[in-house]
Amino acid sequence: MIRNEYIKQTEIEIVSIEQLVPQDHLLRVIEENYDFSFVRRRMEPLYCKSNGRPAIDPVMLFKMLFIGYLFGIRSERQLEREIHVNVAYRWFLNLNLTDKVPHHSTISQNRRRRFQGTDVFRQMFEDVVQYAYDNEFIEGKRLYSDSTHLKANANKKKFTRELVRKNTQSYLEELEQSVAEDRIANGKRPLGPKKAVEEEPMNETKVSTTDPDSGYLAREGKPEGFHFLDHRTCDDKHNLITDVHVTPGNVNDSTVYLDRLQYQLDRFGYDLEAVALDSGYHTPHILKTLTIKGVFAVVSYRKPGGKKGLCRKSKFRFDAVNNQYTCPQGHVLKYRTTGRTGFRSYTSDPKVCSGCPDLAKCTQSTKHQKIIERHVWQSYADQVKLNRDSDAGQYMKRRRSETIERSFADAKQLHGYRYARFRGIEKVESQALMTAIAQNIKKMVMIMAKIKRRTGGDGDSCLISSFLARVQAILAQYRAFLRIFTHIYRYSPKNPLTV
């Protein structure tokens, strides 16, 4: 039988907001398992204690941002609307059903006036990482690093062309010393003084007129345009994020890696044992530094260049004792010199090569001479290759897709991390840090909740907490009923007290 429905939206119901939030809601799990007191400790110094209008609680302000990043709400206007109608969001922010939601401009004005020029988001992110490390959610023994691109809030067609110098690598002095030592060891004279900086070649690059802090990304397999790069590091145990660093999109991954790794070791005191990286980090200086530090480095193989069909360098056998190479035909390539870039040159005898039957497969030189280059730090690369081919190296190589790659995928799919919400590298880094905070806290509380379910938690305390929550809900309903009854009785025509 069909019944006519009547309108229920105008009925008055006595309910508590505590009853409307499901017990297994993610925000309830977060509130029960994580303490946000670190927010007040970090933000209080940014507020005036004796002047101005009463401010919104900084913990509430942070939780509003946290909700936006946790659930991938990109617009702060939309965030305000979502909080207005979502009971769980109100409960998490300690707002009743009729309380006014803070205006969206409060967030933007705090970012522009109070947070700009500070590292408060960095401090709060590191507080979360420190909490995870202290409570053994992070081991700090095996780390995975990589970078991902964020599309900048800039039109790729609006730019100017500017000439810039290449970034001077910090390890050049160390390389020059190694080159000088290698030349002396091989009986060569030291190289002359390097050309002045003013004489170094300039590169032409595109600079966005919308967001000059972004960089023009033009890598193979990557979307072309203005982007930022998030250089991220994850721990092996629970895939928690241990470091976030944002650069323009045209900065190479290897440029900032060692500095960020050392920053983590100094800040948190990790007992680092191994790292796993992709081929973008396969540079002689990184391999040398990690090997000297005693770190088990697993770096993906970078495919060599050169023309197809020619015999590869791996087919030539190096003799470290005599400092020479031997070709597949048994002919010797002798050491010639060591260049300023750190590469030794080994050359063959043209008279021998001219009569070789495999000359066409070996070189296309008109002088019938094969030249092979070997870096002065190649021995460290050989050690990393052995690490990569070992069982532990193969495990860490497979584990990369389950850690750092998964972390980026979750950030983009679930937390609105495909695009930069703001302009300027400082604001984009705050977005990266808040996204990492949301991911870390979500991961930790889910682990805590899983452990409680397995162990049953503290039975007595769980029963007491459940009983007290139920009592509080009943009392809230009773107080609401009394308010409504008092209001009706006070304004009733039969009430003798009515004026």
Secondary structure by P-SEA (a helix, b strand, c coil): cbbbbccccccccccccccccccccaaaaaaaccccaaaaaacccccccccccccccaaaaaaaaaaaaaaccccaaaaaaaaaccaaaaaaacccccccccccaaaaaaaaccccccaaaaaaaaaaaaaaaaaccccccbbbbbcccccccccccbbbbbbbccccccaaaaaaaaaaaaaaaaccccccccccccccbbbbbbbbcccccbbbbbccccccccbbbbbbbbbcccccccccccccccccccccaaaaaaaaaaaccccccbbbbccccccaaaaaaaaaacccccccbbbbbccccccccccccccccccccccccbbbbbbccccccbbbbbbccaaaaaacccccccccccccbbbbbbccaaaaaaaaaaaaacaaaaaaaaaccccaaaaaaaaaacccccccccccaaaaaaaaaaaaaaaaaaaaaaaaaaaaaaacccaaaaaaaaaaaaaaaaaaaaaaaaaaaaaaaaacccccccc
